[in-house]
């Protein structure tokens, strides 16, 4: 069995399609990056405030002195949620360029807090929270590719 395929195209129409596609792609990439970065911020914030590590598990519990201080100030102490005033997570944002999105903390004080939470100090345990889980990477990829479909 043999099939013949014949393609007829109007070069003006093809050129117009290519021009439209070329103009739409950067916009779609920006839209995809914006949606993906917002999802990443949401996942980091939600998991941290539920006391979860990015890839599962729980944060190390508060020390007795910290638990006592937080209880005195009316904060929850049943699990570590990395939230005291809420400023750190409100400061989490993203910056878009043509080809990537960067998540960061707007305020220097909040950036410093996040750094010490990630790395720990001699007085504070390390509680790594600023990461994207493997499952979330797949979801971010889906969000991005869904946005750039033309």
MDTraj code that builds the backbone (N, CA, C; nanometers):
import mdtraj as md
import numpy as np

residues = "UNK UNK UNK UNK UNK UNK UNK UNK UNK UNK UNK UNK UNK UNK UNK UNK UNK UNK UNK UNK UNK UNK UNK UNK UNK UNK UNK UNK UNK UNK UNK UNK UNK UNK UNK UNK UNK UNK UNK UNK UNK UNK UNK UNK UNK UNK UNK UNK UNK UNK UNK UNK UNK UNK UNK UNK UNK UNK UNK UNK UNK UNK UNK UNK UNK UNK UNK UNK UNK UNK UNK UNK UNK UNK UNK UNK UNK UNK UNK UNK UNK UNK UNK UNK UNK UNK UNK UNK UNK UNK UNK UNK UNK UNK UNK UNK UNK UNK UNK UNK UNK UNK UNK UNK UNK UNK UNK UNK UNK UNK UNK UNK UNK UNK UNK UNK UNK UNK UNK UNK UNK UNK UNK UNK UNK UNK UNK UNK UNK UNK UNK UNK UNK UNK UNK UNK UNK UNK UNK UNK UNK UNK UNK UNK UNK UNK UNK UNK UNK UNK".split()
xyz = np.array([
    [0.0854, -0.1159, 0.0000],
    [0.0000, 0.0000, 0.0000],
    [0.0903, 0.1225, 0.0000],
    [0.0588, 0.2176, -0.0801],
    [0.1381, 0.3379, -0.0940],
    [0.0458, 0.4574, -0.0761],
    [0.0959, 0.5548, -0.0024],
    [0.0170, 0.6769, 0.0185],
    [0.0975, 0.7934, -0.0330],
    [0.0335, 0.8774, -0.1060],
    [0.0979, 0.9993, -0.1539],
    [0.0570, 1.1140, -0.0645],
    [0.1532, 1.1934, -0.0280],
    [0.1252, 1.3115, 0.0528],
    [0.1640, 1.4324, -0.0286],
    [0.0715, 1.5214, -0.0407],
    [0.0975, 1.6422, -0.1176],
    [0.0709, 1.7613, -0.0265],
    [0.1701, 1.8452, -0.0106],
    [0.1560, 1.9630, 0.0733],
    [0.1509, 2.0852, -0.0165],
    [0.0448, 2.1574, -0.0008],
    [0.0346, 2.2839, -0.0736],
    [0.0258, 2.3929, 0.0302],
    [0.1074, 2.4915, 0.0149],
    [0.1092, 2.5997, 0.1133],
    [0.1287, 2.7317, 0.0421],
    [0.0610, 2.8261, 0.0939],
    [0.0759, 2.9622, 0.0461],
    [0.1904, 3.0222, 0.1270],
    [0.2973, 3.0632, 0.0628],
    [0.4141, 3.1120, 0.1355],
    [0.3823, 3.2354, 0.2192],
    [0.2866, 3.3152, 0.1768],
    [0.2481, 3.4324, 0.2556],
    [0.1855, 3.3871, 0.3877],
    [0.1000, 3.2858, 0.3818],
    [0.0381, 3.2332, 0.5040],
    [0.1418, 3.1703, 0.5959],
    [0.2357, 3.0953, 0.5396],
    [0.3404, 3.0317, 0.6194],
    [0.4259, 3.1378, 0.6873],
    [0.4639, 3.2400, 0.6137],
    [0.5451, 3.3474, 0.6722],
    [0.4690, 3.4199, 0.7831],
    [0.3404, 3.4426, 0.7649],
    [0.2591, 3.5084, 0.8673],
    [0.2502, 3.4215, 0.9925],
    [0.2346, 3.2892, 0.9740],
    [0.2297, 3.1978, 1.0877],
    [0.3612, 3.2003, 1.1651],
    [0.4721, 3.1948, 1.0935],
    [0.6037, 3.1970, 1.1587],
    [0.6228, 3.3273, 1.2349],
    [0.5817, 3.4375, 1.1776],
    [0.5958, 3.5671, 1.2436],
    [0.5115, 3.5733, 1.3715],
    [0.3868, 3.5236, 1.3641],
    [0.2994, 3.5220, 1.4835],
    [0.3590, 3.4342, 1.5927],
    [0.4102, 3.3184, 1.5534],
    [0.4680, 3.2250, 1.6495],
    [0.5917, 3.2852, 1.7158],
    [0.6764, 3.3467, 1.6358],
    [0.7986, 3.4079, 1.6875],
    [0.7659, 3.5187, 1.7883],
    [0.6593, 3.5938, 1.7648],
    [0.6211, 3.7011, 1.8566],
    [0.5561, 3.6471, 1.9825],
    [0.4830, 3.5362, 1.9697],
    [0.4098, 3.4821, 2.0845],
    [0.4991, 3.4058, 2.1810],
    [0.6053, 3.3453, 2.1332],
    [0.6874, 3.2588, 2.2182],
    [0.7471, 3.3327, 2.3383],
    [0.8122, 3.4486, 2.3231],
    [0.8672, 3.5149, 2.4426],
    [0.7611, 3.5484, 2.5471],
    [0.6437, 3.5895, 2.5012],
    [0.5344, 3.6208, 2.5935],
    [0.4893, 3.4955, 2.6674],
    [0.4769, 3.3858, 2.5946],
    [0.4340, 3.2610, 2.6557],
    [0.5394, 3.2089, 2.7541],
    [0.6661, 3.2252, 2.7203],
    [0.7729, 3.1825, 2.8120],
    [0.7665, 3.2638, 2.9410],
    [0.7485, 3.3950, 2.9295],
    [0.7367, 3.4809, 3.0487],
    [0.6170, 3.4388, 3.1332],
    [0.5054, 3.4107, 3.0681],
    [0.3841, 3.3673, 3.1392],
    [0.4099, 3.2337, 3.2107],
    [0.4745, 3.1407, 3.1414],
    [0.5054, 3.0108, 3.2014],
    [0.5996, 3.0228, 3.3186],
    [0.7020, 3.1052, 3.3046],
    [0.7960, 3.1264, 3.4150],
    [0.7274, 3.1898, 3.5353],
    [0.6407, 3.2864, 3.5087],
    [0.5691, 3.3529, 3.6179],
    [0.4799, 3.2543, 3.6926],
    [0.4052, 3.1724, 3.6192],
    [0.3165, 3.0754, 3.6831],
    [0.3961, 2.9695, 3.7593],
    [0.5048, 2.9241, 3.7007],
    [0.5880, 2.8225, 3.7665],
    [0.6531, 2.8769, 3.8931],
    [0.7007, 3.0016, 3.8885],
    [0.7654, 3.0586, 4.0077],
    [0.6633, 3.0836, 4.1181],
    [0.5428, 3.1250, 4.0830],
    [0.4391, 3.1425, 4.1852],
    [0.4042, 3.0102, 4.2518],
    [0.3980, 2.9052, 4.1724],
    [0.3718, 2.7727, 4.2294],
    [0.4863, 2.7315, 4.3231],
    [0.6103, 2.7580, 4.2829],
    [0.7254, 2.7259, 4.3675],
    [0.7207, 2.8004, 4.5003],
    [0.6893, 2.9282, 4.4955],
    [0.6776, 3.0085, 4.6179],
    [0.5672, 2.9529, 4.7067],
    [0.4552, 2.9194, 4.6462],
    [0.3425, 2.8650, 4.7224],
    [0.3810, 2.7338, 4.7906],
    [0.4518, 2.6464, 4.7203],
    [0.4909, 2.5183, 4.7786],
    [0.5900, 2.5356, 4.8930],
    [0.6884, 2.6229, 4.8751],
    [0.7860, 2.6480, 4.9820],
    [0.7143, 2.7007, 5.1059],
    [0.6267, 2.7980, 5.0866],
    [0.5548, 2.8589, 5.1981],
    [0.4610, 2.7598, 5.2654],
    [0.3784, 2.6918, 5.1873],
    [0.2802, 2.5988, 5.2444],
    [0.3473, 2.4857, 5.3214],
    [0.4474, 2.4238, 5.2614],
    [0.5134, 2.3119, 5.3290],
    [0.5846, 2.3579, 5.4557],
    [0.6512, 2.4723, 5.4492],
    [0.7230, 2.5220, 5.5675],
    [0.6268, 2.5526, 5.6807],
    [0.5152, 2.6149, 5.6485],
    [0.4207, 2.6524, 5.7526],
    [0.3401, 2.5346, 5.8057],
    [0.3503, 2.4199, 5.7383],
    [0.2911, 2.2971, 5.7904],
    [0.3944, 2.2132, 5.8656],
    [0.5202, 2.2624, 5.8690],
    [0.6253, 2.1910, 5.9400],
    [0.6870, 2.0786, 5.8594],
    [0.6723, 2.0821, 5.7262],
    [0.7225, 1.9748, 5.6407],
    [0.8502, 2.0159, 5.5683],
    [0.9391, 1.9201, 5.5518],
    [1.0577, 1.9393, 5.4684],
    [1.0145, 1.9329, 5.3215],
    [1.0905, 1.9902, 5.2311],
    [1.0503, 1.9893, 5.0902],
    [1.0226, 1.8506, 5.0329],
    [1.1070, 1.7514, 5.0625],
    [1.0876, 1.6166, 5.0084],
    [1.0180, 1.5226, 5.1053],
    [0.9527, 1.5745, 5.2061],
    [0.8835, 1.4915, 5.3039],
    [0.9561, 1.4930, 5.4379],
    [0.8890, 1.4436, 5.5381],
    [0.9465, 1.4451, 5.6719],
    [0.9083, 1.5734, 5.7450],
    [0.9555, 1.5853, 5.8676],
    [0.9223, 1.6997, 5.9518],
    [1.0503, 1.7737, 5.9899],
    [1.0345, 1.9014, 6.0249],
    [1.1474, 1.9782, 6.0772],
    [1.1847, 1.9248, 6.2148],
    [1.3103, 1.9450, 6.2526],
    [1.3538, 1.9093, 6.3874],
    [1.2736, 1.9933, 6.4860],
    [1.2342, 1.9354, 6.5988],
    [1.1493, 2.0097, 6.6931],
    [1.2221, 2.1275, 6.7580],
    [1.1420, 2.2204, 6.8118],
    [1.1978, 2.3349, 6.8833],
    [1.2688, 2.2884, 7.0096],
    [1.3708, 2.3621, 7.0497],
    [1.4345, 2.3373, 7.1787],
    [1.3369, 2.3805, 7.2876],
    [1.3560, 2.3314, 7.4085],
    [1.2647, 2.3633, 7.5191],
    [1.2564, 2.5131, 7.5435],
    [1.3704, 2.5815, 7.5379],
    [1.3704, 2.7263, 7.5644],
    [1.2925, 2.8015, 7.4557],
    [1.3067, 2.7588, 7.3320],
    [1.2335, 2.8229, 7.2219],
    [1.0848, 2.7954, 7.2359],
    [1.0506, 2.6729, 7.2686],
    [0.9098, 2.6370, 7.2860],
    [0.8459, 2.7198, 7.3973],
    [0.9195, 2.7360, 7.5053],
    [0.8691, 2.8132, 7.6185],
    [0.8489, 2.9599, 7.5793],
    [0.9466, 3.0174, 7.5085],
    [0.9382, 3.1573, 7.4642],
    [0.8224, 3.1771, 7.3655],
    [0.8069, 3.0851, 7.2714],
    [0.6978, 3.0976, 7.1730],
    [0.5621, 3.0851, 7.2410],
    [0.5499, 2.9946, 7.3356],
    [0.4232, 2.9775, 7.4079],
    [0.3899, 3.1041, 7.4867],
    [0.4915, 3.1645, 7.5479],
    [0.4706, 3.2877, 7.6246],
    [0.4183, 3.3997, 7.5344],
    [0.4656, 3.4019, 7.4080],
    [0.4250, 3.5072, 7.3144],
    [0.2991, 3.4706, 7.2348],
    [0.2379, 3.3560, 7.2677],
    [0.1129, 3.3178, 7.2028],
    [0.1294, 3.2508, 7.0670],
    [0.2474, 3.2027, 7.0358],
    [0.2715, 3.1338, 6.9083],
    [0.2465, 2.9850, 6.9261],
    [0.2148, 2.9171, 6.8183],
    [0.1925, 2.7726, 6.8272],
    [0.3267, 2.7031, 6.8491],
    [0.3252, 2.5927, 6.9254],
    [0.4492, 2.5209, 6.9577],
    [0.4393, 2.3716, 6.9285],
    [0.3283, 2.3262, 6.8711],
    [0.3121, 2.1828, 6.8491],
    [0.4053, 2.1297, 6.7406],
    [0.4435, 2.2137, 6.6435],
    [0.5391, 2.1741, 6.5413],
    [0.6140, 2.2978, 6.4938],
    [0.7276, 2.2772, 6.4312],
    [0.8097, 2.3870, 6.3807],
    [0.7490, 2.4343, 6.2497],
    [0.7108, 2.5620, 6.2440],
    [0.6514, 2.6154, 6.1215],
    [0.7314, 2.7312, 6.0617],
    [0.8446, 2.7644, 6.1208],
    [0.9337, 2.8710, 6.0727],
    [0.8644, 3.0062, 6.0615],
    [0.7539, 3.0230, 6.1309],
    [0.6797, 3.1486, 6.1245],
    [0.6707, 3.2091, 6.2630],
    [0.7224, 3.3303, 6.2759],
    [0.7088, 3.4032, 6.4008],
    [0.6239, 3.5273, 6.3753],
    [0.6716, 3.6144, 6.2884],
    [0.5945, 3.7346, 6.2536],
    [0.5303, 3.7209, 6.1163],
    [0.5783, 3.6296, 6.0320],
    [0.5252, 3.6121, 5.8973],
    [0.5956, 3.6956, 5.7916],
    [0.6868, 3.7821, 5.8336],
    [0.7535, 3.8700, 5.7373],
    [0.8425, 3.7943, 5.6396],
    [0.9071, 3.6874, 5.6856],
    [0.9994, 3.6172, 5.5977],
    [0.9254, 3.5598, 5.4759],
    [0.8152, 3.4919, 5.4991],
    [0.7429, 3.4326, 5.3868],
    [0.6710, 3.5369, 5.3024],
    [0.6306, 3.6469, 5.3621],
    [0.5710, 3.7559, 5.2823],
    [0.6753, 3.8225, 5.1944],
    [0.8013, 3.8119, 5.2330],
    [0.9102, 3.8726, 5.1574],
    [0.9563, 3.7843, 5.0410],
    [0.9136, 3.6601, 5.0368],
    [0.9541, 3.5671, 4.9312],
    [0.8876, 3.6062, 4.7995],
    [0.9684, 3.6261, 4.6964],
    [0.9169, 3.6694, 4.5668],
    [1.0029, 3.6111, 4.4558],
    [0.9737, 3.6506, 4.3320],
    [1.0521, 3.6000, 4.2196],
    [1.0880, 3.7133, 4.1252],
    [1.1942, 3.6909, 4.0496],
    [1.2383, 3.7860, 3.9476],
    [1.2481, 3.7084, 3.8174],
    [1.1897, 3.7621, 3.7118],
    [1.1890, 3.6950, 3.5827],
    [1.2865, 3.7615, 3.4872],
    [1.3586, 3.6787, 3.4134],
    [1.4376, 3.7272, 3.3006],
    [1.3804, 3.6584, 3.1765],
    [1.4459, 3.6723, 3.0665],
    [1.3938, 3.6109, 2.9433],
    [1.3903, 3.4595, 2.9501],
    [1.4810, 3.4003, 3.0259],
    [1.4908, 3.2547, 3.0218],
    [1.4852, 3.1858, 3.1578],
    [1.4714, 3.2609, 3.2669],
    [1.4658, 3.1955, 3.3973],
    [1.3917, 3.2812, 3.4988],
    [1.3506, 3.2133, 3.6054],
    [1.2872, 3.2799, 3.7188],
    [1.3720, 3.2498, 3.8416],
    [1.3969, 3.3515, 3.9234],
    [1.4776, 3.3363, 4.0438],
    [1.3910, 3.3690, 4.1645],
    [1.3888, 3.2787, 4.2615],
    [1.3153, 3.3028, 4.3856],
    [1.4117, 3.3629, 4.4871],
    [1.3652, 3.4643, 4.5592],
    [1.4513, 3.5292, 4.6576],
    [1.3662, 3.6033, 4.7601],
    [1.4321, 3.6540, 4.8643],
    [1.3658, 3.7326, 4.9679],
    [1.3937, 3.8799, 4.9418],
    [1.2904, 3.9622, 4.9379],
    [1.3052, 4.1052, 4.9066],
    [1.3862, 4.1800, 5.0109],
    [1.3606, 4.1540, 5.1355],
    [1.4264, 4.2286, 5.2430],
    [1.5530, 4.1569, 5.2868],
    [1.6574, 4.2321, 5.3122],
    [1.7865, 4.1756, 5.3528],
    [1.7758, 4.1012, 5.4858],
    [1.6970, 4.1542, 5.5805],
    [1.6800, 4.0873, 5.7101],
    [1.6171, 3.9488, 5.6922],
    [1.5184, 3.9403, 5.6051],
    [1.4507, 3.8123, 5.5827],
    [1.5438, 3.7162, 5.5089],
    [1.6253, 3.7679, 5.4194],
    [1.7236, 3.6862, 5.3491],
    [1.8239, 3.6274, 5.4485],
    [1.8654, 3.7075, 5.5437],
    [1.9586, 3.6621, 5.6468],
    [1.8933, 3.5531, 5.7333],
    [1.7677, 3.5738, 5.7724],
    [1.6960, 3.4732, 5.8515],
    [1.6903, 3.3402, 5.7771],
    [1.6532, 3.3473, 5.6491],
    [1.6417, 3.2261, 5.5679],
    [1.7769, 3.1553, 5.5565],
    [1.8833, 3.2324, 5.5397],
    [2.0174, 3.1742, 5.5303],
    [2.0513, 3.0973, 5.6580],
    [2.0256, 3.1581, 5.7740],
    [2.0582, 3.0920, 5.9001],
    [1.9678, 2.9710, 5.9259],
    [1.8425, 2.9761, 5.8788],
    [1.7561, 2.8592, 5.8913],
    [1.8078, 2.7447, 5.8037],
    [1.8527, 2.7776, 5.6853],
    [1.9044, 2.6757, 5.5931],
    [2.0335, 2.6128, 5.6434],
    [2.1260, 2.6951, 5.6917],
    [2.2589, 2.6452, 5.7268],
    [2.2745, 2.6123, 5.8748],
    [2.1982, 2.6798, 5.9594],
    [2.2116, 2.6604, 6.1032],
    [2.3273, 2.7414, 6.1595],
    [2.3290, 2.7570, 6.2882],
    [2.4377, 2.8250, 6.3586],
    [2.4705, 2.7401, 6.4808],
    [2.5634, 2.7883, 6.5618],
    [2.5949, 2.7097, 6.6820],
    [2.4802, 2.7159, 6.7834],
    [2.3900, 2.8141, 6.7697],
    [2.2764, 2.8270, 6.8620],
    [2.1447, 2.7807, 6.8002],
    [2.1442, 2.7556, 6.6705],
    [2.0193, 2.7220, 6.6029],
    [2.0408, 2.6021, 6.5108],
    [1.9456, 2.5093, 6.5128],
    [1.9541, 2.3924, 6.4273],
    [1.9283, 2.4295, 6.2814],
    [1.9861, 2.3523, 6.1928],
    [1.9613, 2.3706, 6.0506],
    [1.8231, 2.3152, 6.0175],
    [1.7437, 2.3935, 5.9457],
    [1.6108, 2.3496, 5.9018],
    [1.5949, 2.3863, 5.7541],
    [1.6488, 2.3058, 5.6653],
    [1.6436, 2.3392, 5.5228],
    [1.5001, 2.3387, 5.4707],
    [1.4561, 2.4510, 5.4196],
    [1.3194, 2.4644, 5.3712],
    [1.3135, 2.5247, 5.2315],
    [1.4197, 2.5922, 5.1888],
    [1.4181, 2.6692, 5.0644],
    [1.4617, 2.5806, 4.9485],
    [1.3735, 2.4884, 4.9112],
    [1.4021, 2.3951, 4.8023],
    [1.2700, 2.3511, 4.7405],
    [1.2800, 2.2970, 4.6211],
    [1.1635, 2.2446, 4.5512],
    [1.1737, 2.0927, 4.5539],
    [1.0670, 2.0277, 4.5963],
    [1.0654, 1.8818, 4.6031],
    [1.0649, 1.8220, 4.4627],
    [1.1099, 1.6998, 4.4524],
    [1.1132, 1.6331, 4.3213],
    [0.9738, 1.6245, 4.2593],
    [0.8739, 1.5926, 4.3415],
    [0.7363, 1.5863, 4.2902],
    [0.6903, 1.7224, 4.2406],
    [0.7297, 1.8256, 4.3127],
    [0.6914, 1.9606, 4.2729],
    [0.7632, 2.0049, 4.1455],
    [0.8839, 1.9535, 4.1217],
    [0.9553, 1.9859, 3.9981],
    [0.8753, 1.9400, 3.8768],
    [0.8166, 1.8198, 3.8867],
    [0.7341, 1.7699, 3.7764],
    [0.6120, 1.8589, 3.7549],
    [0.5500, 1.9003, 3.8640],
    [0.4323, 1.9878, 3.8543],
    [0.4713, 2.1232, 3.7941],
    [0.5843, 2.1773, 3.8338],
    [0.6322, 2.3049, 3.7797],
    [0.6588, 2.2912, 3.6299],
    [0.7187, 2.1805, 3.5904],
    [0.7425, 2.1554, 3.4479],
    [0.6104, 2.1533, 3.3711],
    [0.5091, 2.0856, 3.4263],
    [0.3773, 2.0798, 3.3620],
    [0.3166, 2.2187, 3.3495],
    [0.3246, 2.2976, 3.4561],
    [0.2698, 2.4322, 3.4549],
    [0.3379, 2.5168, 3.3471],
    [0.4695, 2.5058, 3.3382],
    [0.5442, 2.5825, 3.2387],
    [0.5055, 2.5420, 3.0969],
    [0.5066, 2.4125, 3.0683],
    [0.4777, 2.3671, 2.9325],
    [0.3325, 2.3924, 2.8930],
    [0.2417, 2.3859, 2.9895],
    [0.1019, 2.4181, 2.9603],
    [0.0880, 2.5652, 2.9197],
    [0.1679, 2.6507, 2.9821],
    [0.1588, 2.7950, 2.9540],
    [0.2194, 2.8312, 2.8187],
    [0.3188, 2.7555, 2.7717],
    [0.3840, 2.7961, 2.6464],
    [0.3240, 2.7321, 2.5223],
    [0.2213, 2.6512, 2.5393],
    [0.1546, 2.5944, 2.4201],
    [0.0931, 2.7074, 2.3396],
    [0.1204, 2.7065, 2.2138],
    [0.0721, 2.8147, 2.1255],
    [-0.0496, 2.7671, 2.0491],
])
top = md.Topology()
chain = top.add_chain()
for i, resn in enumerate(residues, 1):
    res = top.add_residue(resn, chain, resSeq=i)
    for name in ("N", "CA", "C"):
        top.add_atom(name, md.element.get_by_symbol(name[0]), res)
traj = md.Trajectory(xyz[None], top)
